[in-house]
Amino acid sequence: MAGMSRLDFVQLYTVARLNDCGIYPDWCKVVESTRRKIDAMPPPSPEEVQLVLVQLDQEGIRLHGMEASREKFLAHPAFKGFDLGEKK
């Protein structure tokens, strides 16, 4: 997306994929027009996605979702090999 940094793109991509699983970081939802633009681009690497997931955790961003969201996350191809840890 023109004028967007790589990190901004990876953040939007990751939030959109979290939304696919019914997970909304601090209730953030990526709108459909932005999703279409993101989906038209090559996906980021798993390492880039992991970086954003770690960043969300370190910044204290709350992930809101339903009970089934964790299972959807674990099954989603964008998050293969990742897990949603539970904060104590």
PDB file of N, CA, C and O in Angstrom:
ATOM      1  N   MET A   1       0.859  -1.163   0.000  1.00  0.00           N
ATOM      2  CA  MET A   1       0.000   0.000   0.000  1.00  0.00           C
ATOM      3  C   MET A   1       0.910   1.232   0.000  1.00  0.00           C
ATOM      4  O   MET A   1       1.795   1.374   0.844  1.00  0.00           O
ATOM      5  N   ALA A   2       0.674   2.084  -0.937  1.00  0.00           N
ATOM      6  CA  ALA A   2       1.528   3.246  -1.139  1.00  0.00           C
ATOM      7  C   ALA A   2       1.615   4.094   0.130  1.00  0.00           C
ATOM      8  O   ALA A   2       0.613   4.371   0.790  1.00  0.00           O
ATOM      9  N   GLY A   3       2.845   4.494   0.445  1.00  0.00           N
ATOM     10  CA  GLY A   3       3.052   5.373   1.589  1.00  0.00           C
ATOM     11  C   GLY A   3       3.032   4.684   2.936  1.00  0.00           C
ATOM     12  O   GLY A   3       3.133   5.348   3.968  1.00  0.00           O
ATOM     13  N   MET A   4       2.905   3.379   2.950  1.00  0.00           N
ATOM     14  CA  MET A   4       2.836   2.642   4.204  1.00  0.00           C
ATOM     15  C   MET A   4       4.171   1.940   4.451  1.00  0.00           C
ATOM     16  O   MET A   4       4.744   1.337   3.543  1.00  0.00           O
ATOM     17  N   SER A   5       4.649   2.025   5.670  1.00  0.00           N
ATOM     18  CA  SER A   5       5.887   1.321   5.990  1.00  0.00           C
ATOM     19  C   SER A   5       5.623  -0.180   6.048  1.00  0.00           C
ATOM     20  O   SER A   5       4.480  -0.621   6.174  1.00  0.00           O
ATOM     21  N   ARG A   6       6.696  -0.950   5.955  1.00  0.00           N
ATOM     22  CA  ARG A   6       6.565  -2.418   6.035  1.00  0.00           C
ATOM     23  C   ARG A   6       5.969  -2.812   7.384  1.00  0.00           C
ATOM     24  O   ARG A   6       5.110  -3.692   7.445  1.00  0.00           O
ATOM     25  N   LEU A   7       6.413  -2.174   8.464  1.00  0.00           N
ATOM     26  CA  LEU A   7       5.893  -2.508   9.793  1.00  0.00           C
ATOM     27  C   LEU A   7       4.400  -2.209   9.880  1.00  0.00           C
ATOM     28  O   LEU A   7       3.642  -3.002  10.439  1.00  0.00           O
ATOM     29  N   ASP A   8       3.972  -1.075   9.334  1.00  0.00           N
ATOM     30  CA  ASP A   8       2.540  -0.746   9.336  1.00  0.00           C
ATOM     31  C   ASP A   8       1.742  -1.821   8.599  1.00  0.00           C
ATOM     32  O   ASP A   8       0.685  -2.248   9.062  1.00  0.00           O
ATOM     33  N   PHE A   9       2.266  -2.257   7.435  1.00  0.00           N
ATOM     34  CA  PHE A   9       1.587  -3.299   6.667  1.00  0.00           C
ATOM     35  C   PHE A   9       1.486  -4.593   7.476  1.00  0.00           C
ATOM     36  O   PHE A   9       0.421  -5.207   7.541  1.00  0.00           O
ATOM     37  N   VAL A  10       2.593  -5.003   8.090  1.00  0.00           N
ATOM     38  CA  VAL A  10       2.591  -6.257   8.851  1.00  0.00           C
ATOM     39  C   VAL A  10       1.654  -6.156  10.045  1.00  0.00           C
ATOM     40  O   VAL A  10       0.974  -7.127  10.378  1.00  0.00           O
ATOM     41  N   GLN A  11       1.607  -5.006  10.689  1.00  0.00           N
ATOM     42  CA  GLN A  11       0.678  -4.813  11.804  1.00  0.00           C
ATOM     43  C   GLN A  11      -0.764  -4.938  11.331  1.00  0.00           C
ATOM     44  O   GLN A  11      -1.562  -5.632  11.960  1.00  0.00           O
ATOM     45  N   LEU A  12      -1.105  -4.275  10.233  1.00  0.00           N
ATOM     46  CA  LEU A  12      -2.472  -4.364   9.699  1.00  0.00           C
ATOM     47  C   LEU A  12      -2.804  -5.791   9.277  1.00  0.00           C
ATOM     48  O   LEU A  12      -3.893  -6.288   9.565  1.00  0.00           O
ATOM     49  N   TYR A  13      -1.880  -6.441   8.605  1.00  0.00           N
ATOM     50  CA  TYR A  13      -2.076  -7.831   8.184  1.00  0.00           C
ATOM     51  C   TYR A  13      -2.353  -8.721   9.401  1.00  0.00           C
ATOM     52  O   TYR A  13      -3.287  -9.522   9.395  1.00  0.00           O
ATOM     53  N   THR A  14      -1.541  -8.570  10.430  1.00  0.00           N
ATOM     54  CA  THR A  14      -1.683  -9.414  11.620  1.00  0.00           C
ATOM     55  C   THR A  14      -3.013  -9.154  12.323  1.00  0.00           C
ATOM     56  O   THR A  14      -3.685 -10.095  12.745  1.00  0.00           O
ATOM     57  N   VAL A  15      -3.393  -7.899  12.449  1.00  0.00           N
ATOM     58  CA  VAL A  15      -4.677  -7.584  13.086  1.00  0.00           C
ATOM     59  C   VAL A  15      -5.830  -8.126  12.241  1.00  0.00           C
ATOM     60  O   VAL A  15      -6.806  -8.635  12.791  1.00  0.00           O
ATOM     61  N   ALA A  16      -5.732  -8.026  10.913  1.00  0.00           N
ATOM     62  CA  ALA A  16      -6.786  -8.573  10.046  1.00  0.00           C
ATOM     63  C   ALA A  16      -6.899 -10.082  10.218  1.00  0.00           C
ATOM     64  O   ALA A  16      -8.008 -10.613  10.278  1.00  0.00           O
ATOM     65  N   ARG A  17      -5.769 -10.779  10.298  1.00  0.00           N
ATOM     66  CA  ARG A  17      -5.802 -12.233  10.496  1.00  0.00           C
ATOM     67  C   ARG A  17      -6.324 -12.582  11.892  1.00  0.00           C
ATOM     68  O   ARG A  17      -7.036 -13.573  12.052  1.00  0.00           O
ATOM     69  N   LEU A  18      -5.979 -11.781  12.901  1.00  0.00           N
ATOM     70  CA  LEU A  18      -6.560 -11.994  14.233  1.00  0.00           C
ATOM     71  C   LEU A  18      -8.072 -11.817  14.165  1.00  0.00           C
ATOM     72  O   LEU A  18      -8.819 -12.597  14.754  1.00  0.00           O
ATOM     73  N   ASN A  19      -8.523 -10.788  13.443  1.00  0.00           N
ATOM     74  CA  ASN A  19      -9.962 -10.567  13.263  1.00  0.00           C
ATOM     75  C   ASN A  19     -10.620 -11.773  12.608  1.00  0.00           C
ATOM     76  O   ASN A  19     -11.754 -12.112  12.948  1.00  0.00           O
ATOM     77  N   ASP A  20      -9.925 -12.437  11.663  1.00  0.00           N
ATOM     78  CA  ASP A  20     -10.453 -13.656  11.040  1.00  0.00           C
ATOM     79  C   ASP A  20     -10.797 -14.708  12.093  1.00  0.00           C
ATOM     80  O   ASP A  20     -11.714 -15.510  11.918  1.00  0.00           O
ATOM     81  N   CYS A  21     -10.050 -14.685  13.174  1.00  0.00           N
ATOM     82  CA  CYS A  21     -10.222 -15.678  14.248  1.00  0.00           C
ATOM     83  C   CYS A  21     -11.207 -15.201  15.308  1.00  0.00           C
ATOM     84  O   CYS A  21     -11.456 -15.906  16.286  1.00  0.00           O
ATOM     85  N   GLY A  22     -11.767 -14.012  15.120  1.00  0.00           N
ATOM     86  CA  GLY A  22     -12.679 -13.466  16.124  1.00  0.00           C
ATOM     87  C   GLY A  22     -11.934 -12.803  17.266  1.00  0.00           C
ATOM     88  O   GLY A  22     -12.474 -12.679  18.366  1.00  0.00           O
ATOM     89  N   ILE A  23     -10.699 -12.373  17.023  1.00  0.00           N
ATOM     90  CA  ILE A  23      -9.875 -11.721  18.036  1.00  0.00           C
ATOM     91  C   ILE A  23      -9.689 -10.267  17.627  1.00  0.00           C
ATOM     92  O   ILE A  23      -9.334  -9.971  16.486  1.00  0.00           O
ATOM     93  N   TYR A  24      -9.934  -9.352  18.584  1.00  0.00           N
ATOM     94  CA  TYR A  24      -9.884  -7.924  18.315  1.00  0.00           C
ATOM     95  C   TYR A  24      -8.955  -7.251  19.316  1.00  0.00           C
ATOM     96  O   TYR A  24      -9.340  -7.009  20.460  1.00  0.00           O
ATOM     97  N   PRO A  25      -7.711  -6.944  18.881  1.00  0.00           N
ATOM     98  CA  PRO A  25      -6.770  -6.267  19.781  1.00  0.00           C
ATOM     99  C   PRO A  25      -7.307  -4.887  20.182  1.00  0.00           C
ATOM    100  O   PRO A  25      -7.488  -4.008  19.340  1.00  0.00           O
ATOM    101  N   ASP A  26      -7.554  -4.721  21.473  1.00  0.00           N
ATOM    102  CA  ASP A  26      -8.163  -3.481  21.988  1.00  0.00           C
ATOM    103  C   ASP A  26      -9.382  -3.086  21.157  1.00  0.00           C
ATOM    104  O   ASP A  26      -9.605  -1.905  20.887  1.00  0.00           O
ATOM    105  N   TRP A  27     -10.159  -4.075  20.758  1.00  0.00           N
ATOM    106  CA  TRP A  27     -11.402  -3.956  19.999  1.00  0.00           C
ATOM    107  C   TRP A  27     -11.183  -3.415  18.583  1.00  0.00           C
ATOM    108  O   TRP A  27     -12.125  -2.898  17.983  1.00  0.00           O
ATOM    109  N   CYS A  28      -9.989  -3.519  18.042  1.00  0.00           N
ATOM    110  CA  CYS A  28      -9.670  -3.027  16.699  1.00  0.00           C
ATOM    111  C   CYS A  28     -10.170  -4.004  15.634  1.00  0.00           C
ATOM    112  O   CYS A  28      -9.941  -5.211  15.717  1.00  0.00           O
ATOM    113  N   LYS A  29     -10.853  -3.455  14.640  1.00  0.00           N
ATOM    114  CA  LYS A  29     -11.334  -4.263  13.522  1.00  0.00           C
ATOM    115  C   LYS A  29     -10.893  -3.599  12.223  1.00  0.00           C
ATOM    116  O   LYS A  29     -11.136  -2.411  12.013  1.00  0.00           O
ATOM    117  N   VAL A  30     -10.241  -4.375  11.349  1.00  0.00           N
ATOM    118  CA  VAL A  30      -9.786  -3.863  10.062  1.00  0.00           C
ATOM    119  C   VAL A  30     -10.980  -3.836   9.104  1.00  0.00           C
ATOM    120  O   VAL A  30     -11.650  -4.850   8.907  1.00  0.00           O
ATOM    121  N   VAL A  31     -11.237  -2.675   8.516  1.00  0.00           N
ATOM    122  CA  VAL A  31     -12.388  -2.521   7.627  1.00  0.00           C
ATOM    123  C   VAL A  31     -12.156  -3.258   6.307  1.00  0.00           C
ATOM    124  O   VAL A  31     -11.018  -3.509   5.910  1.00  0.00           O
ATOM    125  N   GLU A  32     -13.240  -3.591   5.649  1.00  0.00           N
ATOM    126  CA  GLU A  32     -13.196  -4.424   4.434  1.00  0.00           C
ATOM    127  C   GLU A  32     -12.359  -3.808   3.318  1.00  0.00           C
ATOM    128  O   GLU A  32     -11.620  -4.529   2.647  1.00  0.00           O
ATOM    129  N   SER A  33     -12.451  -2.518   3.104  1.00  0.00           N
ATOM    130  CA  SER A  33     -11.673  -1.897   2.015  1.00  0.00           C
ATOM    131  C   SER A  33     -10.169  -2.022   2.279  1.00  0.00           C
ATOM    132  O   SER A  33      -9.394  -2.225   1.345  1.00  0.00           O
ATOM    133  N   THR A  34      -9.761  -1.904   3.522  1.00  0.00           N
ATOM    134  CA  THR A  34      -8.347  -2.066   3.877  1.00  0.00           C
ATOM    135  C   THR A  34      -7.936  -3.521   3.742  1.00  0.00           C
ATOM    136  O   THR A  34      -6.829  -3.814   3.290  1.00  0.00           O
ATOM    137  N   ARG A  35      -8.820  -4.442   4.132  1.00  0.00           N
ATOM    138  CA  ARG A  35      -8.545  -5.886   4.000  1.00  0.00           C
ATOM    139  C   ARG A  35      -8.266  -6.263   2.546  1.00  0.00           C
ATOM    140  O   ARG A  35      -7.341  -7.024   2.263  1.00  0.00           O
ATOM    141  N   ARG A  36      -9.057  -5.735   1.642  1.00  0.00           N
ATOM    142  CA  ARG A  36      -8.866  -6.053   0.223  1.00  0.00           C
ATOM    143  C   ARG A  36      -7.484  -5.612  -0.243  1.00  0.00           C
ATOM    144  O   ARG A  36      -6.824  -6.335  -0.990  1.00  0.00           O
ATOM    145  N   LYS A  37      -7.041  -4.442   0.186  1.00  0.00           N
ATOM    146  CA  LYS A  37      -5.719  -3.948  -0.194  1.00  0.00           C
ATOM    147  C   LYS A  37      -4.622  -4.824   0.420  1.00  0.00           C
ATOM    148  O   LYS A  37      -3.638  -5.146  -0.246  1.00  0.00           O
ATOM    149  N   ILE A  38      -4.792  -5.202   1.672  1.00  0.00           N
ATOM    150  CA  ILE A  38      -3.812  -6.052   2.358  1.00  0.00           C
ATOM    151  C   ILE A  38      -3.737  -7.414   1.673  1.00  0.00           C
ATOM    152  O   ILE A  38      -2.649  -7.936   1.425  1.00  0.00           O
ATOM    153  N   ASP A  39      -4.895  -7.978   1.373  1.00  0.00           N
ATOM    154  CA  ASP A  39      -4.946  -9.315   0.784  1.00  0.00           C
ATOM    155  C   ASP A  39      -4.387  -9.356  -0.640  1.00  0.00           C
ATOM    156  O   ASP A  39      -4.043 -10.426  -1.140  1.00  0.00           O
ATOM    157  N   ALA A  40      -4.298  -8.199  -1.290  1.00  0.00           N
ATOM    158  CA  ALA A  40      -3.748  -8.148  -2.646  1.00  0.00           C
ATOM    159  C   ALA A  40      -2.218  -8.159  -2.645  1.00  0.00           C
ATOM    160  O   ALA A  40      -1.592  -8.294  -3.697  1.00  0.00           O
ATOM    161  N   MET A  41      -1.634  -8.021  -1.487  1.00  0.00           N
ATOM    162  CA  MET A  41      -0.177  -7.976  -1.374  1.00  0.00           C
ATOM    163  C   MET A  41       0.352  -9.328  -0.883  1.00  0.00           C
ATOM    164  O   MET A  41      -0.384 -10.085  -0.251  1.00  0.00           O
ATOM    165  N   PRO A  42       1.622  -9.635  -1.167  1.00  0.00           N
ATOM    166  CA  PRO A  42       2.203 -10.877  -0.647  1.00  0.00           C
ATOM    167  C   PRO A  42       2.200 -10.852   0.892  1.00  0.00           C
ATOM    168  O   PRO A  42       2.489  -9.818   1.494  1.00  0.00           O
ATOM    169  N   PRO A  43       1.880 -11.972   1.517  1.00  0.00           N
ATOM    170  CA  PRO A  43       1.824 -11.984   2.976  1.00  0.00           C
ATOM    171  C   PRO A  43       3.210 -11.819   3.595  1.00  0.00           C
ATOM    172  O   PRO A  43       4.216 -12.158   2.971  1.00  0.00           O
ATOM    173  N   PRO A  44       3.263 -11.299   4.820  1.00  0.00           N
ATOM    174  CA  PRO A  44       4.545 -11.176   5.502  1.00  0.00           C
ATOM    175  C   PRO A  44       5.061 -12.545   5.932  1.00  0.00           C
ATOM    176  O   PRO A  44       4.330 -13.536   5.924  1.00  0.00           O
ATOM    177  N   SER A  45       6.310 -12.574   6.299  1.00  0.00           N
ATOM    178  CA  SER A  45       6.919 -13.820   6.765  1.00  0.00           C
ATOM    179  C   SER A  45       6.388 -14.168   8.165  1.00  0.00           C
ATOM    180  O   SER A  45       5.907 -13.290   8.881  1.00  0.00           O
ATOM    181  N   PRO A  46       6.476 -15.437   8.549  1.00  0.00           N
ATOM    182  CA  PRO A  46       6.076 -15.816   9.909  1.00  0.00           C
ATOM    183  C   PRO A  46       6.848 -15.045  10.980  1.00  0.00           C
ATOM    184  O   PRO A  46       6.303 -14.749  12.044  1.00  0.00           O
ATOM    185  N   GLU A  47       8.098 -14.723  10.708  1.00  0.00           N
ATOM    186  CA  GLU A  47       8.897 -13.966  11.679  1.00  0.00           C
ATOM    187  C   GLU A  47       8.351 -12.555  11.864  1.00  0.00           C
ATOM    188  O   GLU A  47       8.360 -12.021  12.973  1.00  0.00           O
ATOM    189  N   GLU A  48       7.877 -11.953  10.777  1.00  0.00           N
ATOM    190  CA  GLU A  48       7.289 -10.613  10.879  1.00  0.00           C
ATOM    191  C   GLU A  48       5.985 -10.654  11.679  1.00  0.00           C
ATOM    192  O   GLU A  48       5.728  -9.777  12.505  1.00  0.00           O
ATOM    193  N   VAL A  49       5.169 -11.672  11.428  1.00  0.00           N
ATOM    194  CA  VAL A  49       3.920 -11.823  12.176  1.00  0.00           C
ATOM    195  C   VAL A  49       4.231 -12.038  13.662  1.00  0.00           C
ATOM    196  O   VAL A  49       3.579 -11.456  14.529  1.00  0.00           O
ATOM    197  N   GLN A  50       5.218 -12.869  13.942  1.00  0.00           N
ATOM    198  CA  GLN A  50       5.596 -13.120  15.336  1.00  0.00           C
ATOM    199  C   GLN A  50       6.057 -11.826  16.002  1.00  0.00           C
ATOM    200  O   GLN A  50       5.734 -11.582  17.164  1.00  0.00           O
ATOM    201  N   LEU A  51       6.802 -11.003  15.286  1.00  0.00           N
ATOM    202  CA  LEU A  51       7.251  -9.726  15.823  1.00  0.00           C
ATOM    203  C   LEU A  51       6.065  -8.873  16.271  1.00  0.00           C
ATOM    204  O   LEU A  51       6.095  -8.269  17.343  1.00  0.00           O
ATOM    205  N   VAL A  52       5.026  -8.828  15.445  1.00  0.00           N
ATOM    206  CA  VAL A  52       3.841  -8.033  15.787  1.00  0.00           C
ATOM    207  C   VAL A  52       3.106  -8.647  16.977  1.00  0.00           C
ATOM    208  O   VAL A  52       2.644  -7.918  17.855  1.00  0.00           O
ATOM    209  N   LEU A  53       2.993  -9.969  17.021  1.00  0.00           N
ATOM    210  CA  LEU A  53       2.333 -10.607  18.167  1.00  0.00           C
ATOM    211  C   LEU A  53       3.075 -10.302  19.467  1.00  0.00           C
ATOM    212  O   LEU A  53       2.453 -10.020  20.491  1.00  0.00           O
ATOM    213  N   VAL A  54       4.396 -10.358  19.421  1.00  0.00           N
ATOM    214  CA  VAL A  54       5.207 -10.032  20.602  1.00  0.00           C
ATOM    215  C   VAL A  54       5.021  -8.560  20.965  1.00  0.00           C
ATOM    216  O   VAL A  54       4.901  -8.211  22.139  1.00  0.00           O
ATOM    217  N   GLN A  55       5.001  -7.707  19.949  1.00  0.00           N
ATOM    218  CA  GLN A  55       4.808  -6.277  20.179  1.00  0.00           C
ATOM    219  C   GLN A  55       3.463  -6.002  20.858  1.00  0.00           C
ATOM    220  O   GLN A  55       3.392  -5.206  21.794  1.00  0.00           O
ATOM    221  N   LEU A  56       2.408  -6.654  20.392  1.00  0.00           N
ATOM    222  CA  LEU A  56       1.091  -6.475  21.014  1.00  0.00           C
ATOM    223  C   LEU A  56       1.133  -6.859  22.488  1.00  0.00           C
ATOM    224  O   LEU A  56       0.579  -6.163  23.339  1.00  0.00           O
ATOM    225  N   ASP A  57       1.798  -7.974  22.777  1.00  0.00           N
ATOM    226  CA  ASP A  57       1.903  -8.444  24.157  1.00  0.00           C
ATOM    227  C   ASP A  57       2.713  -7.470  25.002  1.00  0.00           C
ATOM    228  O   ASP A  57       2.301  -7.120  26.107  1.00  0.00           O
ATOM    229  N   GLN A  58       3.853  -7.032  24.496  1.00  0.00           N
ATOM    230  CA  GLN A  58       4.725  -6.136  25.257  1.00  0.00           C
ATOM    231  C   GLN A  58       4.084  -4.787  25.512  1.00  0.00           C
ATOM    232  O   GLN A  58       4.350  -4.152  26.533  1.00  0.00           O
ATOM    233  N   GLU A  59       3.246  -4.347  24.596  1.00  0.00           N
ATOM    234  CA  GLU A  59       2.574  -3.061  24.770  1.00  0.00           C
ATOM    235  C   GLU A  59       1.309  -3.175  25.616  1.00  0.00           C
ATOM    236  O   GLU A  59       0.628  -2.179  25.862  1.00  0.00           O
ATOM    237  N   GLY A  60       0.998  -4.390  26.059  1.00  0.00           N
ATOM    238  CA  GLY A  60      -0.167  -4.583  26.918  1.00  0.00           C
ATOM    239  C   GLY A  60      -1.494  -4.499  26.191  1.00  0.00           C
ATOM    240  O   GLY A  60      -2.523  -4.217  26.806  1.00  0.00           O
ATOM    241  N   ILE A  61      -1.482  -4.740  24.892  1.00  0.00           N
ATOM    242  CA  ILE A  61      -2.719  -4.707  24.111  1.00  0.00           C
ATOM    243  C   ILE A  61      -3.564  -5.920  24.497  1.00  0.00           C
ATOM    244  O   ILE A  61      -3.087  -7.053  24.460  1.00  0.00           O
ATOM    245  N   ARG A  62      -4.801  -5.678  24.862  1.00  0.00           N
ATOM    246  CA  ARG A  62      -5.698  -6.768  25.239  1.00  0.00           C
ATOM    247  C   ARG A  62      -6.336  -7.357  23.996  1.00  0.00           C
ATOM    248  O   ARG A  62      -6.795  -6.634  23.112  1.00  0.00           O
ATOM    249  N   LEU A  63      -6.357  -8.677  23.941  1.00  0.00           N
ATOM    250  CA  LEU A  63      -6.963  -9.389  22.819  1.00  0.00           C
ATOM    251  C   LEU A  63      -8.357  -9.848  23.237  1.00  0.00           C
ATOM    252  O   LEU A  63      -8.504 -10.712  24.101  1.00  0.00           O
ATOM    253  N   HIS A  64      -9.369  -9.264  22.622  1.00  0.00           N
ATOM    254  CA  HIS A  64     -10.753  -9.591  22.952  1.00  0.00           C
ATOM    255  C   HIS A  64     -11.295 -10.586  21.935  1.00  0.00           C
ATOM    256  O   HIS A  64     -11.119 -10.413  20.729  1.00  0.00           O
ATOM    257  N   GLY A  65     -11.949 -11.620  22.426  1.00  0.00           N
ATOM    258  CA  GLY A  65     -12.527 -12.624  21.539  1.00  0.00           C
ATOM    259  C   GLY A  65     -13.435 -13.550  22.333  1.00  0.00           C
ATOM    260  O   GLY A  65     -13.709 -13.326  23.512  1.00  0.00           O
ATOM    261  N   MET A  66     -13.888 -14.585  21.661  1.00  0.00           N
ATOM    262  CA  MET A  66     -14.753 -15.568  22.292  1.00  0.00           C
ATOM    263  C   MET A  66     -13.932 -16.817  22.577  1.00  0.00           C
ATOM    264  O   MET A  66     -12.777 -16.911  22.161  1.00  0.00           O
ATOM    265  N   GLU A  67     -14.515 -17.765  23.277  1.00  0.00           N
ATOM    266  CA  GLU A  67     -13.795 -18.996  23.614  1.00  0.00           C
ATOM    267  C   GLU A  67     -13.297 -19.721  22.370  1.00  0.00           C
ATOM    268  O   GLU A  67     -12.199 -20.279  22.379  1.00  0.00           O
ATOM    269  N   ALA A  68     -14.072 -19.722  21.326  1.00  0.00           N
ATOM    270  CA  ALA A  68     -13.686 -20.425  20.098  1.00  0.00           C
ATOM    271  C   ALA A  68     -12.556 -19.718  19.354  1.00  0.00           C
ATOM    272  O   ALA A  68     -11.965 -20.298  18.443  1.00  0.00           O
ATOM    273  N   SER A  69     -12.249 -18.483  19.722  1.00  0.00           N
ATOM    274  CA  SER A  69     -11.220 -17.718  19.023  1.00  0.00           C
ATOM    275  C   SER A  69      -9.843 -18.359  19.139  1.00  0.00           C
ATOM    276  O   SER A  69      -9.074 -18.341  18.178  1.00  0.00           O
ATOM    277  N   ARG A  70      -9.524 -18.921  20.290  1.00  0.00           N
ATOM    278  CA  ARG A  70      -8.206 -19.541  20.478  1.00  0.00           C
ATOM    279  C   ARG A  70      -8.031 -20.715  19.521  1.00  0.00           C
ATOM    280  O   ARG A  70      -6.968 -20.866  18.919  1.00  0.00           O
ATOM    281  N   GLU A  71      -9.054 -21.541  19.373  1.00  0.00           N
ATOM    282  CA  GLU A  71      -8.977 -22.683  18.469  1.00  0.00           C
ATOM    283  C   GLU A  71      -8.842 -22.218  17.015  1.00  0.00           C
ATOM    284  O   GLU A  71      -8.096 -22.806  16.233  1.00  0.00           O
ATOM    285  N   LYS A  72      -9.573 -21.159  16.668  1.00  0.00           N
ATOM    286  CA  LYS A  72      -9.467 -20.612  15.312  1.00  0.00           C
ATOM    287  C   LYS A  72      -8.056 -20.072  15.080  1.00  0.00           C
ATOM    288  O   LYS A  72      -7.489 -20.246  14.001  1.00  0.00           O
ATOM    289  N   PHE A  73      -7.494 -19.418  16.094  1.00  0.00           N
ATOM    290  CA  PHE A  73      -6.128 -18.900  16.001  1.00  0.00           C
ATOM    291  C   PHE A  73      -5.147 -20.039  15.759  1.00  0.00           C
ATOM    292  O   PHE A  73      -4.303 -19.956  14.867  1.00  0.00           O
ATOM    293  N   LEU A  74      -5.255 -21.087  16.541  1.00  0.00           N
ATOM    294  CA  LEU A  74      -4.333 -22.214  16.425  1.00  0.00           C
ATOM    295  C   LEU A  74      -4.431 -22.892  15.061  1.00  0.00           C
ATOM    296  O   LEU A  74      -3.447 -23.449  14.576  1.00  0.00           O
ATOM    297  N   ALA A  75      -5.620 -22.849  14.434  1.00  0.00           N
ATOM    298  CA  ALA A  75      -5.829 -23.493  13.142  1.00  0.00           C
ATOM    299  C   ALA A  75      -5.525 -22.569  11.956  1.00  0.00           C
ATOM    300  O   ALA A  75      -5.426 -23.042  10.824  1.00  0.00           O
ATOM    301  N   HIS A  76      -5.379 -21.282  12.193  1.00  0.00           N
ATOM    302  CA  HIS A  76      -5.195 -20.317  11.108  1.00  0.00           C
ATOM    303  C   HIS A  76      -3.787 -20.446  10.517  1.00  0.00           C
ATOM    304  O   HIS A  76      -2.810 -20.475  11.266  1.00  0.00           O
ATOM    305  N   PRO A  77      -3.665 -20.524   9.184  1.00  0.00           N
ATOM    306  CA  PRO A  77      -2.348 -20.687   8.560  1.00  0.00           C
ATOM    307  C   PRO A  77      -1.362 -19.546   8.852  1.00  0.00           C
ATOM    308  O   PRO A  77      -0.152 -19.772   8.872  1.00  0.00           O
ATOM    309  N   ALA A  78      -1.858 -18.345   9.073  1.00  0.00           N
ATOM    310  CA  ALA A  78      -0.967 -17.210   9.350  1.00  0.00           C
ATOM    311  C   ALA A  78      -0.273 -17.342  10.701  1.00  0.00           C
ATOM    312  O   ALA A  78       0.764 -16.722  10.936  1.00  0.00           O
ATOM    313  N   PHE A  79      -0.849 -18.153  11.589  1.00  0.00           N
ATOM    314  CA  PHE A  79      -0.312 -18.271  12.948  1.00  0.00           C
ATOM    315  C   PHE A  79       0.228 -19.660  13.237  1.00  0.00           C
ATOM    316  O   PHE A  79       0.374 -20.044  14.398  1.00  0.00           O
ATOM    317  N   LYS A  80       0.525 -20.417  12.184  1.00  0.00           N
ATOM    318  CA  LYS A  80       1.025 -21.775  12.363  1.00  0.00           C
ATOM    319  C   LYS A  80       2.287 -21.765  13.240  1.00  0.00           C
ATOM    320  O   LYS A  80       3.248 -21.043  12.974  1.00  0.00           O
ATOM    321  N   GLY A  81       2.249 -22.583  14.281  1.00  0.00           N
ATOM    322  CA  GLY A  81       3.389 -22.680  15.189  1.00  0.00           C
ATOM    323  C   GLY A  81       3.346 -21.676  16.329  1.00  0.00           C
ATOM    324  O   GLY A  81       4.209 -21.717  17.205  1.00  0.00           O
ATOM    325  N   PHE A  82       2.371 -20.778  16.346  1.00  0.00           N
ATOM    326  CA  PHE A  82       2.250 -19.800  17.415  1.00  0.00           C
ATOM    327  C   PHE A  82       1.174 -20.232  18.388  1.00  0.00           C
ATOM    328  O   PHE A  82       0.351 -21.093  18.076  1.00  0.00           O
ATOM    329  N   ASP A  83       1.182 -19.643  19.551  1.00  0.00           N
ATOM    330  CA  ASP A  83       0.144 -19.910  20.549  1.00  0.00           C
ATOM    331  C   ASP A  83      -0.220 -18.588  21.201  1.00  0.00           C
ATOM    332  O   ASP A  83       0.596 -17.669  21.277  1.00  0.00           O
ATOM    333  N   LEU A  84      -1.447 -18.507  21.666  1.00  0.00           N
ATOM    334  CA  LEU A  84      -1.871 -17.352  22.443  1.00  0.00           C
ATOM    335  C   LEU A  84      -1.698 -17.704  23.906  1.00  0.00           C
ATOM    336  O   LEU A  84      -2.454 -18.509  24.450  1.00  0.00           O
ATOM    337  N   GLY A  85      -0.730 -17.120  24.531  1.00  0.00           N
ATOM    338  CA  GLY A  85      -0.505 -17.388  25.946  1.00  0.00           C
ATOM    339  C   GLY A  85      -1.525 -16.676  26.794  1.00  0.00           C
ATOM    340  O   GLY A  85      -2.112 -15.677  26.377  1.00  0.00           O
ATOM    341  N   GLU A  86      -1.732 -17.186  27.967  1.00  0.00           N
ATOM    342  CA  GLU A  86      -2.651 -16.550  28.896  1.00  0.00           C
ATOM    343  C   GLU A  86      -1.841 -15.799  29.933  1.00  0.00           C
ATOM    344  O   GLU A  86      -0.954 -16.364  30.574  1.00  0.00           O
ATOM    345  N   LYS A  87      -2.151 -14.527  30.093  1.00  0.00           N
ATOM    346  CA  LYS A  87      -1.462 -13.731  31.104  1.00  0.00           C
ATOM    347  C   LYS A  87      -2.004 -14.069  32.482  1.00  0.00           C
ATOM    348  O   LYS A  87      -3.205 -14.279  32.652  1.00  0.00           O
ATOM    349  N   LYS A  88      -1.140 -14.118  33.437  1.00  0.00           N
ATOM    350  CA  LYS A  88      -1.543 -14.393  34.812  1.00  0.00           C
ATOM    351  C   LYS A  88      -1.667 -13.092  35.572  1.00  0.00           C
ATOM    352  O   LYS A  88      -1.999 -13.098  36.757  1.00  0.00           O
TER     353      LYS A  88
END
